[in-house]
Amino acid sequence: MLAPLVALAVTAMVVFVASLMIWAAEIDRGVRAHEVDLVRRGISGDVAEIERSIIPETNWDEAVLNLDNRFDPAWAAANLNDHYAQNMDFERLFVLDAADRPIYARHHRETASLASFGHFEGAASLVADVRRAEARRGPIAPHQPGGPMRLVSRAIQSSDYVFHDGRVYLVTATLVQPDFATVTPKGPRAPIVVMALAMDRGGLTRLKERFQLSDLRAGVGEQRVERGRAKLMVETLDGPPIVVTWAPQRPGADLLRRAIVPVALVILAFAAMGAVMVIRARRAAAHLLASHRSQSEFLANMSHEIRTPLNGVSAIAEALERTPLNPAQAEMVGIIRGSGATLERLLSDVLDLSRIETGAVSMENAPFHLADAIREAAALAGARARDKSIDLIIDIDPAAETAVAGDVLRVKQVLTNLVSNAVKFTSDGYVAVAVRAEGPGRWRIEVQDTGVGFDPADKERLFNRFQQADGSVTRKFGGSGLGLAISRQLVGLMGGELDAISNPGEGATFTVRLELPLADAAGPAAAPALQSGGDADPERPLRILLADDHPTNRKVVQVLFSEFDVDLVCAENGQEACEAFAAQRFDLVLMDMQMPVMDGLTAVREIRAREKARNWIATPIVMLTANALPEHQAASLAAGADLHMPKPIEAAKLFAVLQHVAESQAVSRAAA
């Protein structure tokens, strides 16, 4: 009796201690990686600091006068030597003339031989970099007397580590330039000041103090590093690298050492409790690491769970609308359909906003016709505009009658939001949509209305989530306040900008500026043609296989197809669908994605494999699913489906698919 308890306690202790050691090691690895990054940035920061210290004496009209227009060694000694000795003790300093020949040399604070510059072979590539940048900059115009004083040049520098005489130097080449151009270079090439700073113990001390590093060491070339020490390699020009090592902080190991005794005692007394805590800790860590994936799955599930009942409401209301109704009933059905459409739009907006904020939205880059896309987006608000007796004006620059490269769906989504808003907030007058070319591949799209407008002070709040410029506007006109927030973020993801101008009661103008480069004339890929996969018996109706685990969804399809001569076979999961497909041929398969026993994607793959094994003509398969995100559509097509139709079902689209299949079967019958 006691032995199992002892074994349980010992096992729990081993498991917990092992988990604690792994956790501590992960912490230490993270700290080490962070320290390596800090040291790398610290070295880069030192380079930038050194470069900044050189600029005041080189980007200076007086330096151009005394080092270029004329060479004054006394000026160089008084200014270059003293300034750089006080600010940064460069070991070597050289001044090169326009032909890159040394005309001044210093070693520490003493004048040195000009020939000593030849020892720094690595400096030649840095000087070449500066000369190339000088050529790109071009000549500097002299300051006009009486004109405003302004800076005319930016620093041109090149720095790198150079190995020389067994030591490593940070070498910086800086072009001598005017600051206000009261004096300008006498020729197309100006002098260059070359500085060499030895990477000695002083540089290491700065890093050690800045980042609180322990036992910091530096060497040159590949070398064996003691186990447990952190290491950073800094490349040099044509020489061995600098190797910086130090003893990293180990908070995980320190914590483990302090906690091992009390933890062991606690585990011996509460072995079972310790095991549970370890399991929970691991689950929490896994949950933290997979938070992005979980959020994506949550969005997908929310979309599925809301669209499933919404499918029953919208599709049945649409079917009911096609039956004989008296005016009162028709009005009630219209209210149901309108409410369903509003709910679907709100759901799509919330999902879009969540996906944008989690970085799950990617922009496509495919050719599309810009003018056609604008006309199609504006046309979606045409019926609402006619109901309100508002003129909908579309003004398209002839230059926009062309193919451009970009994400046509997102462009249409932004324009649909803007035009719908304009119609919603306009009681009389007009809504105008205009597009103009602002340059090669640059476009300005404006949506102008004569509606209620807004106060300019409220403009930025207008683009916030769940916001309107005025709360009373929300109560009067409705809306979630998400459309403009989504539109601005989508435009930003496409590399453009969205702005607005308005005054209360004077209408508003929303302006979208986008970079859409010209592309070869091509539109979006056409939907694949659906051909009947069954036999061409003229005496039978179309045979359709429907797989959906939700009874409401099956009933919706049955109601929609009740007007047609079809033989509808229903399955409650993918396994049943595969068995039905094995028993008889079908002209069309409608497949849900999320189902018990076997999901829709697996079922589609099995059907395609069965067709291939028997050398059958591929049966049209349409994924009819509440999974409406782009990744779901990609998964459907990758599995072998021909189309992906999200719920709520749009009867017109489903009937169009049925019509395609029926026409395909008629062609097959005629050929037979």
C-alpha positions in Angstrom: 0.0 0.0 0.0 2.8 2.4 0.9 5.0 1.5 -2.0 2.6 2.8 -4.7 2.3 6.1 -2.7 6.1 6.4 -2.4 6.5 5.6 -6.1 3.8 8.2 -7.0 5.5 10.8 -4.8 9.0 10.1 -6.3 7.6 10.1 -9.9 5.8 13.3 -9.2 9.0 14.9 -7.9 11.0 13.7 -10.9 8.4 15.0 -13.3 8.1 18.3 -11.7 11.9 18.8 -11.3 12.5 17.8 -14.9 9.8 20.3 -16.0 11.2 23.0 -13.8 14.7 22.4 -15.3 13.4 22.6 -18.9 11.5 25.8 -18.0 14.6 27.3 -16.4 16.7 26.3 -19.4 14.2 28.0 -21.7 14.3 31.2 -19.6 18.1 31.2 -19.7 18.1 30.6 -23.5 15.7 33.5 -23.9 17.8 35.8 -21.7 21.0 34.8 -23.6 19.4 35.6 -26.9 18.2 38.9 -25.5 21.7 39.8 -24.3 23.2 38.9 -27.7 20.7 41.2 -29.4 21.5 44.0 -26.9 25.3 43.6 -27.5 24.8 43.6 -31.3 22.7 46.7 -31.1 25.1 48.3 -28.6 28.0 47.8 -31.0 25.9 49.3 -33.8 25.0 52.2 -31.5 28.7 52.8 -30.8 29.4 53.0 -34.5 26.6 55.5 -35.0 27.8 57.5 -32.0 31.3 57.6 -33.4 30.1 58.6 -36.8 28.0 61.4 -35.3 31.1 62.7 -33.4 32.9 63.2 -36.7 30.3 65.2 -38.5 30.6 68.6 -36.8 34.2 69.0 -38.1 33.6 67.7 -41.6 30.2 69.1 -42.6 31.3 72.6 -42.2 32.0 75.5 -44.5 35.2 76.3 -42.7 36.5 72.7 -43.3 35.8 73.1 -47.0 37.8 76.3 -47.0 40.8 74.9 -45.1 40.9 71.3 -46.4 39.7 71.7 -50.0 39.9 75.3 -51.4 43.3 75.5 -49.7 45.0 73.1 -47.4 46.0 74.6 -44.0 47.9 72.1 -41.9 47.7 74.4 -38.9 44.0 74.6 -39.2 43.8 70.8 -39.4 46.0 70.4 -36.3 44.0 73.0 -34.3 40.6 71.7 -35.3 40.8 68.1 -36.2 43.3 67.1 -33.7 41.9 69.0 -30.7 38.3 68.3 -31.4 38.7 64.5 -31.9 41.1 64.2 -29.1 38.6 65.7 -26.7 35.5 63.9 -28.0 36.9 60.5 -29.1 40.5 59.6 -29.0 41.0 58.2 -32.5 44.3 56.5 -32.8 44.8 57.5 -36.4 43.5 60.4 -38.5 44.1 61.0 -42.2 43.0 63.6 -44.7 42.8 62.5 -48.4 42.7 65.0 -51.2 40.4 64.8 -54.3 42.7 62.2 -55.8 42.5 60.1 -52.6 46.2 60.8 -51.7 47.0 61.5 -48.1 47.8 65.2 -47.3 47.6 65.0 -43.5 48.2 62.2 -41.0 48.1 62.0 -37.2 48.9 59.2 -34.8 47.2 59.8 -31.5 48.0 63.6 -31.0 51.2 63.7 -33.0 51.8 64.3 -36.7 52.6 61.1 -38.5 54.1 60.1 -41.9 51.7 60.4 -44.8 52.9 56.9 -45.9 51.3 55.3 -42.9 47.9 55.5 -44.6 49.0 52.7 -47.0 49.0 50.2 -44.1 45.2 50.5 -43.8 44.3 48.5 -46.9 40.7 48.0 -45.7 40.1 51.8 -45.8 40.2 51.8 -49.6 36.8 50.1 -50.0 35.3 52.6 -47.5 36.7 55.5 -49.5 35.3 54.0 -52.7 31.9 53.8 -51.0 32.1 57.5 -50.1 33.1 58.5 -53.6 30.2 56.6 -55.1 27.8 58.4 -52.8 29.5 61.7 -53.6 28.9 61.1 -57.3 25.2 60.3 -56.7 24.8 63.5 -54.7 26.1 65.8 -57.5 27.5 69.3 -57.1 26.4 71.7 -54.4 25.1 75.1 -55.4 26.7 78.0 -53.5 24.7 80.1 -51.1 23.1 83.2 -52.7 23.9 86.4 -50.8 20.8 87.7 -49.0 19.1 84.3 -49.2 18.0 82.3 -46.1 20.6 80.2 -44.4 19.8 76.5 -44.7 21.7 73.2 -44.5 22.6 72.0 -48.0 24.2 68.6 -47.4 23.8 65.5 -45.4 26.7 63.5 -44.0 28.3 61.0 -46.4 30.1 58.3 -44.4 31.1 54.6 -44.6 32.3 52.6 -41.6 33.5 49.1 -41.0 35.9 47.0 -38.8 39.4 46.6 -40.3 42.1 44.1 -39.1 45.5 45.7 -39.0 48.8 44.6 -37.3 47.0 42.0 -35.2 44.5 44.5 -33.9 40.9 45.5 -35.0 40.1 49.1 -35.8 36.8 50.8 -36.5 37.6 52.8 -39.6 35.3 55.6 -40.8 35.6 57.5 -44.0 33.7 60.9 -44.1 33.4 63.3 -47.0 34.2 67.0 -46.3 31.1 69.1 -47.3 29.7 72.6 -46.6 26.9 73.1 -44.2 25.5 76.4 -45.5 27.4 76.6 -48.8 29.0 80.0 -48.1 32.1 78.1 -49.4 31.8 75.2 -51.9 34.3 72.5 -53.0 36.7 73.7 -55.7 36.2 70.6 -57.8 33.9 67.7 -58.4 35.6 65.7 -55.6 36.1 66.9 -52.1 38.7 65.7 -49.5 37.9 62.7 -47.2 38.7 62.4 -43.5 39.6 58.8 -42.5 39.5 58.0 -38.8 40.7 54.7 -37.1 39.6 53.9 -33.6 41.3 50.8 -32.0 38.7 48.4 -30.5 40.5 48.2 -27.1 39.4 47.5 -23.6 37.7 50.9 -23.4 35.1 49.8 -25.9 34.4 46.6 -24.0 34.1 48.6 -20.7 31.4 50.7 -22.3 29.4 47.6 -23.4 29.9 46.0 -20.0 28.7 49.0 -18.0 25.8 49.7 -20.4 24.3 46.2 -20.3 25.6 44.9 -17.0 27.5 42.1 -18.6 29.7 39.8 -16.6 33.3 38.7 -17.5 33.2 40.4 -20.9 36.1 39.3 -23.2 37.0 39.9 -26.8 39.3 38.2 -29.2 40.1 38.0 -32.9 39.4 35.0 -35.2 37.7 31.7 -34.5 38.3 30.4 -31.0 36.9 27.9 -28.6 34.3 29.4 -26.3 33.7 27.9 -22.9 30.4 26.1 -22.5 27.6 28.3 -21.1 29.2 31.6 -22.3 27.3 33.8 -24.7 29.1 34.6 -28.0 28.8 37.3 -30.7 30.8 37.5 -33.9 31.4 40.9 -35.6 32.7 40.6 -39.2 35.7 42.7 -40.4 36.9 43.7 -43.9 39.2 41.1 -45.3 40.2 39.8 -41.9 39.2 37.4 -39.1 36.1 38.4 -37.1 35.9 40.0 -33.7 34.6 37.4 -31.2 32.9 38.9 -28.1 32.0 36.5 -25.2 30.6 37.0 -21.8 28.9 35.1 -18.9 25.2 35.6 -19.5 22.7 36.0 -16.7 21.0 32.8 -15.7 17.8 33.7 -13.8 16.3 30.3 -14.6 19.2 28.4 -13.1 19.3 30.7 -10.1 15.6 30.2 -9.5 16.0 26.5 -9.8 18.8 26.4 -7.3 16.8 28.4 -4.7 13.6 26.4 -5.3 14.8 22.8 -5.5 14.8 22.0 -1.8 11.4 23.5 -0.8 9.9 22.2 -4.0 11.2 18.7 -3.3 9.7 18.8 0.2 6.4 20.0 -1.1 6.3 17.4 -3.8 7.1 14.6 -1.3 4.1 15.7 0.8 1.8 16.5 -2.1 3.0 14.4 -5.0 -0.4 14.3 -6.7 -1.0 18.0 -6.4 2.4 18.7 -7.8 1.7 16.6 -10.9 -1.5 18.4 -11.5 0.2 21.8 -11.2 2.9 20.7 -13.7 0.2 19.6 -16.2 -1.7 22.9 -15.8 1.5 24.9 -16.2 2.4 23.1 -19.4 -1.1 23.6 -20.7 -0.9 27.3 -19.8 2.5 27.6 -21.6 1.1 25.8 -24.7 -1.9 28.1 -24.6 0.3 31.2 -24.5 2.4 30.0 -27.4 -0.6 29.1 -29.5 -2.7 32.2 -28.7 -2.7 33.5 -32.3 -3.7 30.1 -33.6 -6.5 29.9 -31.0 -7.8 33.3 -31.9 -7.9 32.3 -35.5 -9.8 29.1 -34.7 -12.2 31.1 -32.5 -12.9 33.5 -35.3 -13.6 30.6 -37.7 -15.8 28.8 -35.2 -17.8 32.0 -34.4 -18.3 32.5 -38.1 -19.5 29.0 -38.5 -21.8 29.0 -35.5 -23.5 32.3 -36.4 -23.8 31.6 -40.1 -25.4 28.2 -39.6 -28.6 29.6 -38.0 -28.4 32.7 -40.1 -28.5 30.4 -43.2 -31.9 29.0 -42.0 -33.3 32.5 -41.5 -32.1 34.1 -44.7 -32.5 31.2 -47.1 -36.0 30.2 -45.9 -37.1 33.8 -46.0 -35.8 34.1 -49.6 -37.7 30.9 -50.5 -40.8 32.2 -48.8 -40.5 35.4 -50.7 -41.0 33.5 -54.0 -44.3 32.0 -52.8 -47.7 33.8 -53.2 -47.9 36.4 -50.4 -50.3 39.2 -49.5 -48.7 42.7 -49.1 -48.5 42.4 -45.3 -46.8 39.1 -45.5 -44.4 40.2 -48.2 -43.4 43.2 -46.1 -42.7 40.9 -43.1 -40.6 38.6 -45.2 -38.7 41.6 -46.5 -38.0 42.7 -43.0 -36.7 39.3 -42.2 -34.4 39.3 -45.2 -33.2 42.8 -44.6 -32.4 42.0 -40.9 -30.6 38.8 -42.0 -28.5 40.8 -44.5 -27.7 43.4 -41.8 -26.6 40.7 -39.4 -24.4 39.0 -42.0 -22.8 42.4 -42.8 -22.1 43.1 -39.1 -20.7 39.6 -38.7 -18.4 40.1 -41.7 -17.3 43.5 -40.3 -16.4 42.2 -36.9 -14.5 39.2 -38.3 -12.7 41.5 -40.8 -11.7 43.9 -38.0 -10.5 41.0 -35.8 -8.4 39.5 -38.6 -6.8 42.8 -39.4 -5.8 43.4 -35.8 -4.3 39.9 -35.5 -2.4 40.3 -38.8 -4.3 37.5 -40.4 -5.3 39.5 -43.5 -3.1 39.2 -46.6 -3.4 41.3 -49.7 -3.7 39.6 -53.1 -1.8 41.0 -56.1 -3.6 40.0 -59.3 -4.7 41.9 -62.4 -8.2 43.4 -62.6 -9.9 46.2 -64.5 -10.0 49.3 -62.3 -13.0 51.1 -63.9 -15.1 47.9 -64.0 -14.3 47.3 -60.3 -15.4 50.9 -59.4 -18.6 50.6 -61.4 -19.5 47.2 -59.8 -18.9 48.5 -56.3 -21.0 51.7 -56.8 -23.8 49.6 -58.4 -24.3 47.7 -55.2 -25.8 50.9 -53.7 -27.8 51.7 -56.8 -31.1 50.2 -55.5 -30.9 52.0 -52.2 -30.1 55.3 -54.0 -33.1 54.9 -56.3 -35.4 54.2 -53.3 -34.3 57.5 -51.8 -34.5 59.4 -55.1 -30.8 60.2 -54.9 -28.7 60.6 -58.1 -25.8 58.1 -58.2 -23.1 59.7 -60.4 -20.1 57.7 -61.6 -17.3 59.8 -63.2 -14.3 57.7 -64.4 -11.1 59.1 -65.9 -10.5 57.4 -69.3 -7.0 56.5 -67.9 -8.8 54.2 -65.4 -10.2 52.1 -68.2 -7.2 49.8 -67.8 -5.9 46.7 -66.0 -4.0 47.3 -62.7 -2.4 44.9 -60.2 -3.8 44.7 -56.7 -6.5 43.1 -54.5 -9.8 43.7 -56.3 -11.9 42.3 -53.5 -10.5 44.7 -50.9 -10.7 47.6 -53.3 -14.4 46.8 -53.8 -14.9 46.3 -50.1 -13.6 49.8 -49.3 -15.6 51.5 -52.1 -18.7 49.6 -51.1 -18.4 50.8 -47.5 -17.8 54.4 -48.6 -20.7 54.5 -51.2 -23.1 52.8 -48.8 -22.3 55.3 -46.1 -22.8 58.2 -48.5 -26.2 56.9 -49.6 -27.2 56.2 -46.0 -26.4 59.7 -44.8 -27.8 61.5 -47.8 -31.5 62.4 -47.8 -31.6 64.3 -51.1 -29.2 65.5 -53.8 -26.5 63.1 -55.1 -23.7 60.7 -54.4 -20.8 61.0 -56.8 -18.0 58.5 -57.3 -15.0 59.8 -59.2 -11.6 58.3 -60.1 -8.6 60.2 -61.4 -5.0 59.2 -62.3 -2.4 61.1 -60.3 0.6 59.6 -62.0 1.8 56.2 -63.3 0.1 53.6 -61.1 -1.3 56.2 -58.7 -5.0 56.8 -58.3 -7.3 59.1 -56.4 -10.9 57.8 -55.8 -13.4 60.3 -54.3 -16.9 59.5 -52.9 -18.8 62.8 -52.5 -22.3 63.3 -51.1 -24.7 66.1 -50.2 -25.7 64.5 -46.9 -25.5 65.5 -43.3 -21.7 65.9 -43.2 -19.7 66.1 -39.9 -17.7 68.5 -37.9 -14.0 68.6 -39.0 -12.9 68.3 -35.3 -14.6 64.9 -35.2 -12.9 63.5 -38.3 -10.3 61.2 -36.5 -13.0 59.9 -34.2 -15.0 59.0 -37.2 -12.4 56.4 -38.2 -12.3 54.7 -34.8 -14.0 51.4 -34.1 -17.7 51.5 -33.1 -17.7 55.3 -33.5 -19.7 57.9 -35.4 -19.0 61.6 -35.6 -22.1 62.2 -33.5 -24.0 59.7 -31.3 -27.3 61.1 -32.4 -26.3 60.1 -36.0 -25.9 56.5 -34.9 -29.4 56.5 -33.4 -31.0 58.1 -36.5 -29.2 56.2 -39.2 -28.0 53.0 -37.5 -24.8 51.2 -38.2 -22.1 49.6 -36.1 -19.4 52.2 -36.7 -17.0 49.6 -38.1 -17.1 50.3 -41.8 -14.8 53.3 -41.9 -12.3 51.8 -39.4 -12.0 48.6 -41.5 -11.8 50.7 -44.7 -8.9 52.9 -43.4 -7.0 49.8 -42.2 -7.5 47.9 -45.5 -6.3 51.0 -47.4 -3.3 51.1 -45.2 -2.5 47.5 -45.8 -2.6 48.2 -49.5 -0.1 51.0 -49.1 -2.5 53.8 -49.5 -4.4 56.4 -47.4 -8.0 57.3 -46.7 -9.0 60.8 -45.7 -12.2 62.9 -45.5 -13.3 66.6 -45.5 -16.7 67.9 -44.5 -18.7 70.5 -42.7 -22.0 70.0 -40.9 -24.9 70.0 -43.3 -22.7 70.5 -46.4 -22.0 66.8 -47.3 -18.7 65.0 -47.1 -15.9 63.9 -49.5 -14.0 60.7 -48.7 -10.7 60.4 -50.7 -8.8 57.1 -51.2 -5.3 57.3 -52.7 -3.8 53.9 -53.8 -0.8 52.7 -55.6 -2.1 50.2 -58.2 0.5 49.7 -60.9 -0.5 49.0 -64.5 -0.8 45.3 -65.4 -1.5 43.1 -68.4 -5.1 43.2 -69.4 -6.6 40.3 -67.5 -9.5 39.9 -65.1 -10.0 37.6 -62.2 -9.8 33.9 -62.9 -13.2 32.6 -64.2 -15.0 30.1 -62.1 -14.4 26.6 -63.4 -17.1 25.2 -65.6 -19.3 22.6 -63.9 -20.0 19.5 -65.9 -22.3 16.7 -64.8 -20.5 13.7 -63.5 -23.4 11.2 -63.7 -24.8 9.3 -66.7 -26.8 11.1 -69.4 -30.1 9.3 -68.9 -32.8 11.7 -70.3 -35.5 10.0 -68.3 -34.3 10.8 -64.9 -34.0 14.1 -62.8 -30.7 15.5 -61.7 -29.2 13.4 -58.8 -27.8 15.6 -56.1 -25.9 14.4 -53.0 -26.1 16.8 -50.0 -23.9 16.2 -46.9 -24.6 18.4 -43.9 -24.8 17.5 -40.2 -27.3 20.3 -39.3 -31.0 19.4 -40.0 -31.8 23.1 -40.6 -29.3 23.4 -43.4 -30.5 20.2 -45.0 -34.1 21.5 -44.8 -33.0 24.8 -46.4 -31.6 23.1 -49.5 -34.7 20.8 -49.7 -36.9 23.9 -49.7 -34.8 25.7 -52.3 -34.8 22.7 -54.6 -38.5 21.9 -54.1 -39.3 23.9 -57.3 -37.0 21.8 -59.4 -37.1 18.2 -60.7 -34.1 16.8 -58.7 -33.4 13.7 -56.8 -31.9 14.9 -53.5 -30.0 12.4 -51.3 -29.0 13.6 -47.9 -26.1 12.5 -45.7 -25.4 13.6 -42.1 -21.5 13.4 -42.3 -18.7 12.8 -44.7 -18.6 9.0 -44.1 -22.3 8.7 -45.1 -21.6 10.8 -48.2 -18.7 8.6 -49.3 -20.9 5.5 -48.9 -23.8 7.1 -50.9 -21.3 8.1 -53.6 -20.0 4.5 -53.8 -23.5 3.2 -54.2 -24.6 5.4 -57.1 -23.4 8.2 -59.4 -24.4 11.8 -58.8 -24.6 14.9 -61.0 -23.7 17.3 -58.2 -22.3 17.0 -54.7 -23.0 19.8 -52.1 -20.6 19.2 -49.1 -20.4 20.9 -45.7 -17.0 21.4 -44.3 -17.4 20.8 -40.5 -19.1 17.5 -39.8 -18.7 14.7 -37.3 -17.3 11.2 -38.1 -15.7 12.5 -41.3 -15.2 16.2 -42.2 -16.1 17.6 -45.7 -12.5 18.1 -46.8 -11.6 14.4 -46.1 -14.8 13.3 -47.9 -14.0 15.4 -51.0 -10.5 13.9 -51.1 -11.9 10.3 -50.8 -14.5 11.0 -53.6 -11.8 12.4 -55.9 -9.6 9.4 -55.2 -12.5 7.0 -55.9 -13.1 8.8 -59.2 -9.5 8.6 -60.2 -9.2 4.9 -59.3 -12.3 4.1 -61.5 -11.4 6.5 -64.3 -14.7 8.4 -63.8 -15.5 11.9 -65.0 -15.1 14.3 -62.1 -18.4 15.1 -60.4 -19.0 18.8 -59.6 -18.4 19.4 -55.9 -19.5 22.6 -54.2 -18.5 23.3 -50.6 -21.7 24.7 -49.1 -20.4 25.8 -45.7 -20.5 28.4 -42.9 -16.7 28.5 -43.0 -16.3 31.7 -45.0 -12.7 32.9 -44.3 -10.2 33.0 -47.2 -8.2 30.2 -45.8 -11.3 28.0 -45.8 -11.9 28.7 -49.5 -8.2 27.8 -50.3 -8.6 24.6 -48.3 -11.7 23.6 -50.2 -10.1 24.1 -53.6 -6.9 22.3 -52.5 -9.0 19.3 -51.4 -10.6 19.0 -54.9 -13.8 21.0 -54.7 -14.9 23.1 -57.7 -16.5 26.0 -55.8 -16.7 27.3 -52.3 -20.1 28.9 -51.4 -20.3 30.4 -47.9 -23.5 30.4 -45.9 -26.1 32.0 -45.7 -26.9 30.4 -49.0 -27.6 32.9 -51.8 -30.4 31.1 -53.8 -29.5 32.8 -57.0 -25.9 31.5 -56.9 -27.0 28.0 -56.0 -29.6 28.0 -58.8 -26.9 29.2 -61.2 -24.8 26.2 -60.2 -27.8 23.9 -60.7 -28.4 25.5 -64.1 -24.8 24.9 -65.2 -25.0 21.2 -64.2 -28.4 20.8 -66.0 -27.0 22.4 -69.1 -23.9 20.2 -69.0 -26.1 17.1 -68.7 -28.2 18.2 -71.6 -25.1 18.6 -73.7 -24.0 15.1 -72.7 -27.4 13.7 -73.6 -27.3 15.3 -77.0 -23.8 13.9 -77.6 -25.0 10.5 -76.7 
